[in-house]
Amino acid sequence: MTNVPFGVIDADGHINEPEHRLREYIEGPYANIKGTFHPFLADSDGRVGGSPLVGSAYMDSSLGGRLGAHGGPDFPTPQEWLDNADVGGMETIFIFPTTLLGYASIIDPDYLIAITRAYNNYVYEEWLKFNPRFKSVALMPMMDVDESIKEMRRCVTELGYKGVFLSAVGFGLLGEKRYDPFYAEAEKLGTAVVVHGGHATAESQRYTKFIQRHTIG
């Protein structure tokens, strides 16, 4: 590890969760779904699509095929992440999704629950168990508050997650009273609630470049 006079924490360390690995963790009837189960997930080459318009003049959320294509299909692997963390002198990495930043666009509540559980289990098994330098926040299926409370309890008390992640867009206003029980439980558990920007919103459809839509999202 690079010699630095203080501990460095990457509080926003993204992984590129590949679809073929998440499929190993999805439960219930969705385990046998055919085709891509979320448009923002990486393909077999590790590249992210994100829109049926990818490659057109309108937008290209794959950044010209470069997003997620700097290594193999599973890039970055946990060891690759640690190797880069060593170069930067980082002691701890807090994991966030990349492709599933847009998970709030899933409108089927049961499907949303299945996807979030699959991601949370994948990160726990493949990253948190790999090295204690990895920490993470868990995806919450906020369309269903009761299920979100159950998943938060599971991730924090059983899997060792240090916080929970909410998409900035897609679940309505995060200050709505219907979410009060969720925040009360987070306070009871003493866990952090993190809000991260997601993918394009209805308001961002007017923009023609990926960076514009991603920024406003």
VEXDREN-2710 file (C-alpha; in Angstrom, 1 decimal):
% VEXDREN-2710
k/r/px/py/pz
1/MET/0.0/0.0/0.0
2/THR/1.2/3.5/-0.8
3/ASN/2.7/5.2/2.2
4/VAL/0.4/8.0/3.2
5/PRO/0.3/9.8/6.6
6/PHE/-3.4/9.2/7.1
7/GLY/-6.0/6.5/6.4
8/VAL/-7.9/7.0/3.1
9/ILE/-11.5/5.8/2.6
10/ASP/-13.1/5.6/-0.8
11/ALA/-16.7/6.4/0.1
12/ASP/-18.0/5.9/-3.4
13/GLY/-16.2/2.8/-4.8
14/HIS/-18.2/1.5/-7.7
15/ILE/-18.3/-2.1/-9.0
16/ASN/-19.7/-3.1/-12.4
17/GLU/-22.0/-6.0/-11.3
18/PRO/-22.3/-8.3/-14.3
19/GLU/-25.7/-9.9/-15.1
20/HIS/-24.4/-13.4/-15.4
21/ARG/-23.1/-13.3/-11.8
22/LEU/-26.3/-11.7/-10.4
23/ARG/-28.3/-14.4/-12.1
24/GLU/-26.6/-16.9/-9.7
25/TYR/-28.2/-15.1/-6.7
26/ILE/-31.7/-14.2/-8.0
27/GLU/-34.4/-16.2/-6.2
28/GLY/-37.9/-17.3/-6.9
29/PRO/-39.6/-17.3/-10.3
30/TYR/-37.3/-14.6/-11.6
31/ALA/-34.4/-17.0/-11.5
32/ASN/-35.5/-18.5/-14.8
33/ILE/-36.2/-15.3/-16.7
34/LYS/-35.1/-15.1/-20.3
35/GLY/-33.2/-12.2/-21.8
36/THR/-31.7/-9.2/-20.1
37/PHE/-33.6/-8.6/-16.8
38/HIS/-32.5/-5.0/-16.5
39/PRO/-31.4/-2.7/-19.3
40/PHE/-28.5/-1.2/-17.3
41/LEU/-26.7/-4.5/-16.7
42/ALA/-23.5/-5.5/-18.4
43/ASP/-23.5/-7.8/-21.4
44/SER/-21.3/-10.9/-21.7
45/ASP/-18.4/-8.7/-22.8
46/GLY/-18.7/-6.6/-19.7
47/ARG/-20.1/-3.6/-21.5
48/VAL/-23.1/-1.6/-20.3
49/GLY/-26.0/-0.8/-22.6
50/GLY/-28.7/1.0/-20.8
51/SER/-30.9/2.0/-23.6
52/PRO/-32.3/0.6/-26.9
53/LEU/-30.9/3.7/-28.4
54/VAL/-27.3/2.8/-27.5
55/GLY/-25.0/3.5/-30.5
56/SER/-27.4/5.9/-32.1
57/ALA/-26.8/9.6/-32.4
58/TYR/-29.2/10.3/-29.5
59/MET/-27.2/8.8/-26.6
60/ASP/-24.7/6.1/-25.8
61/SER/-24.7/5.2/-22.1
62/SER/-21.9/2.7/-22.8
63/LEU/-19.5/5.6/-23.4
64/GLY/-18.5/4.3/-26.8
65/GLY/-18.3/0.7/-25.5
66/ARG/-15.7/1.8/-22.9
67/LEU/-17.9/1.6/-19.8
68/GLY/-17.1/-1.6/-18.0
69/ALA/-14.8/-2.7/-20.9
70/HIS/-11.4/-1.9/-19.4
71/GLY/-11.0/-5.5/-18.3
72/GLY/-12.7/-8.9/-18.6
73/PRO/-16.5/-9.4/-18.3
74/ASP/-16.2/-9.3/-14.5
75/PHE/-14.0/-6.2/-14.3
76/PRO/-13.2/-5.0/-11.8
77/THR/-12.8/-8.2/-9.8
78/PRO/-12.3/-7.8/-6.0
79/GLN/-8.6/-8.4/-6.4
80/GLU/-8.3/-5.8/-9.2
81/TRP/-10.1/-3.3/-7.0
82/LEU/-7.8/-4.0/-4.1
83/ASP/-4.7/-3.6/-6.4
84/ASN/-5.9/-0.2/-7.5
85/ALA/-6.8/0.7/-3.9
86/ASP/-3.2/-0.1/-2.9
87/VAL/-1.8/2.2/-5.6
88/GLY/-4.0/5.0/-4.2
89/GLY/-3.3/4.2/-0.6
90/MET/-6.9/3.5/0.2
91/GLU/-7.5/1.5/3.4
92/THR/-11.3/1.0/3.0
93/ILE/-13.6/0.9/0.0
94/PHE/-17.4/1.4/0.3
95/ILE/-19.0/-0.4/-2.5
96/PHE/-21.8/1.0/-4.7
97/PRO/-23.4/-0.4/-7.8
98/THR/-22.9/1.1/-11.2
99/THR/-25.3/-0.6/-13.5
100/LEU/-28.0/-0.9/-10.9
101/LEU/-27.9/2.8/-10.0
102/GLY/-31.0/2.8/-12.2
103/TYR/-32.7/0.0/-10.2
104/ALA/-35.6/2.3/-9.2
105/SER/-36.8/2.2/-12.8
106/ILE/-38.1/-1.3/-12.2
107/ILE/-41.8/-1.0/-11.8
108/ASP/-42.8/-4.5/-10.7
109/PRO/-42.5/-4.5/-6.9
110/ASP/-41.9/-8.3/-6.6
111/TYR/-39.2/-8.1/-9.3
112/LEU/-37.6/-5.1/-7.6
113/ILE/-37.4/-7.1/-4.3
114/ALA/-35.8/-10.0/-6.1
115/ILE/-33.2/-7.8/-7.9
116/THR/-32.2/-6.0/-4.7
117/ARG/-31.9/-9.2/-2.7
118/ALA/-29.8/-10.8/-5.5
119/TYR/-27.4/-7.8/-5.6
120/ASN/-27.1/-7.6/-1.8
121/ASN/-26.4/-11.3/-1.6
122/TYR/-23.9/-11.1/-4.5
123/VAL/-21.9/-8.2/-2.9
124/TYR/-21.9/-10.0/0.5
125/GLU/-20.7/-13.3/-0.9
126/GLU/-18.3/-12.1/-3.6
127/TRP/-16.9/-8.8/-2.0
128/LEU/-17.5/-8.4/1.7
129/LYS/-16.3/-12.0/2.4
130/PHE/-13.3/-11.5/0.1
131/ASN/-11.6/-8.9/2.2
132/PRO/-12.6/-6.8/5.3
133/ARG/-11.3/-3.7/3.5
134/PHE/-14.6/-3.8/1.5
135/LYS/-17.6/-2.3/3.1
136/SER/-21.0/-1.7/1.4
137/VAL/-24.4/-0.1/1.4
138/ALA/-27.4/-2.3/0.5
139/LEU/-30.0/-1.7/-2.2
140/MET/-33.5/-1.1/-0.8
141/PRO/-36.7/-1.9/-2.7
142/MET/-38.4/1.3/-1.6
143/MET/-41.5/0.7/-3.6
144/ASP/-42.4/-1.6/-0.7
145/VAL/-41.6/0.0/2.6
146/ASP/-42.2/-3.1/4.8
147/GLU/-40.0/-5.2/2.5
148/SER/-37.3/-2.5/2.7
149/ILE/-37.4/-2.6/6.5
150/LYS/-37.0/-6.4/6.4
151/GLU/-34.1/-6.2/3.9
152/MET/-32.4/-3.5/5.9
153/ARG/-32.6/-5.5/9.0
154/ARG/-31.2/-8.6/7.2
155/CYS/-28.3/-6.7/5.5
156/VAL/-27.3/-4.8/8.6
157/THR/-27.7/-7.4/11.3
158/GLU/-26.9/-10.6/9.4
159/LEU/-24.7/-9.6/6.5
160/GLY/-22.7/-6.8/8.1
161/TYR/-23.7/-3.9/5.7
162/LYS/-22.7/-0.5/7.0
163/GLY/-25.6/1.4/5.5
164/VAL/-28.4/1.3/2.9
165/PHE/-28.6/2.9/-0.5
166/LEU/-31.6/4.8/-2.0
167/SER/-31.8/6.0/-5.5
168/ALA/-32.2/9.8/-5.8
169/VAL/-34.9/9.4/-8.3
170/GLY/-37.6/6.8/-9.0
171/PHE/-39.3/6.4/-5.6
172/GLY/-41.0/9.7/-5.3
173/LEU/-40.0/12.3/-2.7
174/LEU/-37.8/10.5/-0.2
175/GLY/-39.2/12.8/2.6
176/GLU/-42.8/11.5/2.2
177/LYS/-44.4/10.3/5.4
178/ARG/-44.9/6.8/4.0
179/TYR/-41.1/6.4/4.4
180/ASP/-41.1/7.4/8.1
181/PRO/-41.2/3.8/9.5
182/PHE/-38.1/3.0/7.3
183/TYR/-36.1/5.9/8.6
184/ALA/-37.2/5.2/12.2
185/GLU/-35.9/1.6/11.8
186/ALA/-32.6/2.9/10.3
187/GLU/-32.2/5.2/13.3
188/LYS/-32.9/2.3/15.6
189/LEU/-30.3/0.1/13.9
190/GLY/-27.8/3.0/13.9
191/THR/-27.2/2.6/10.2
192/ALA/-26.5/5.2/7.5
193/VAL/-29.0/6.0/4.8
194/VAL/-27.1/7.1/1.6
195/VAL/-28.7/8.8/-1.4
196/HIS/-26.9/8.5/-4.7
197/GLY/-27.8/9.9/-8.1
198/GLY/-29.2/7.4/-10.6
199/HIS/-29.9/7.2/-14.3
200/ALA/-32.0/9.3/-16.5
201/THR/-35.3/10.7/-15.3
202/ALA/-38.3/11.9/-17.2
203/GLU/-37.0/15.4/-16.9
204/SER/-33.7/14.5/-18.5
205/GLN/-35.2/13.1/-21.7
206/ARG/-34.6/16.4/-23.4
207/TYR/-30.8/16.0/-23.1
208/THR/-29.0/14.4/-26.0
209/LYS/-25.7/13.3/-24.3
210/PHE/-25.1/10.6/-21.7
211/ILE/-23.2/12.9/-19.4
212/GLN/-26.1/15.4/-19.4
213/ARG/-28.7/12.8/-18.6
214/HIS/-26.5/11.1/-16.0
215/THR/-25.8/14.4/-14.2
216/ILE/-29.4/15.5/-14.0
217/GLY/-30.4/11.9/-13.0
END
